[in-house]
């Protein structure tokens, strides 16, 4: 599960894994608006993806950089943004047949979309190593077929609609003065919704289980009005949304004088998690300040950063935070690290996840203690192609729990700029102009998708929006992103 991005005005969605969406789980950069045929552009670009299990589940790229391998010495400029966009599509289509075949294509080193096409600032913001396999994942649903031009731009920007399988996607691209790509945006074509109830009905069809809540908050962050709620007290798997509890616990430890935002956190081999995280590549013994580790955990949903912060704060203290903010803490204790979740689900001895699934809290803690320090079955990660124990081995939160922990993160952000920066650098999806601040975290793994925001509007109103899908049989259809984006527009206009 994963995510990344920067300020809410110009970046898109999830976050937290690889058909990676600008949302999980989504790598972030600061965007800016420019007046170029009314198209928002980015000075640099980012890959934002949902959830925690990067590369393991189905998301949609919303704002994505295609850079794999070493940066070419000589730039290859384009004559127009349309030419650049068509080159990207051609590269994806070149990958599509292999991406949909058997095997583990996400780790194929073949380069189809050249780093030399991109501006230096773009590549600086999104290191090639971090985006390995992204283009292949975007192609996994098949070839892109041109439908129509949406905006011709003025040569420096271009937007078009493409069909891919049963879905429709919008590609927008911009180039700088040197003819290099400095912005690339891919998202589902926005859905049309009549009401929040219309959203709930359509969203519920996408998975076996669905829960959501849209809550208006008062000045203290408490729920003042329920705009809509479905299964508001039902605890579903939420992926990387659990990382907000870790952030809150870290801020509480800082306020208690036990830690500081500049406390160095040394990378330790036993705390490494999934192998495609930014902090995972930090050499043993090197340190990062707590503030940077916290931001990596939230902004790009870095799993190794998450586990290092959780162990630094202490699982017991994180669980104290869970008990305070969760309506039914026993539903999600012991609170797993990401490494533990991967380790248990990917254990070659399949009796281990089976036993863990039915064990009580005390036995689970014994199993975790006995398993500590063992190496993960990382080679199994590419083969994770169906939901794995999502109803028993995960983190479980209800819509009202999500509202409570997001409100607490907002309160911490009011007191600590570091917490606010971590929570607002990745907006999840591309948001409307009336939102002045967006606290966001999403999460996903195969069969799980959560998108959660605390949003501040230009009239001072504040809302929590949280949606969760769980399906034990299949991945969540990526039309969930387009539906959610349309629903956010309804909330933006709510009276």
WODA-V996727 format. One record per helix or strand. SS is the DSSP state (alpha for helix, beta for strand). FROM is the first residue (numbers start at 0). LEN is the number of residues. If there is no record, write none. Layout:
BEGIN
SS_FROM_LEN + SS_FROM_LEN
END
This chain:
BEGIN
beta_1_1 + beta_14_1 + beta_31_1 + beta_40_1 + beta_49_2 + beta_62_1 + alpha_80_19 + alpha_104_3 + alpha_114_3 + beta_117_1 + alpha_119_6 + alpha_127_4 + alpha_133_5 + beta_144_7 + beta_156_8 + beta_166_9 + beta_180_8 + alpha_195_9 + beta_208_9 + beta_222_8 + beta_235_2 + alpha_238_17 + beta_263_3 + alpha_268_3 + alpha_278_3 + beta_286_3 + alpha_289_10 + alpha_302_11 + alpha_314_11 + alpha_328_4 + alpha_337_8 + alpha_350_8 + alpha_360_11 + alpha_377_6 + beta_395_2 + alpha_398_17 + alpha_416_8 + beta_434_11 + beta_447_10 + beta_461_9 + alpha_478_14
END
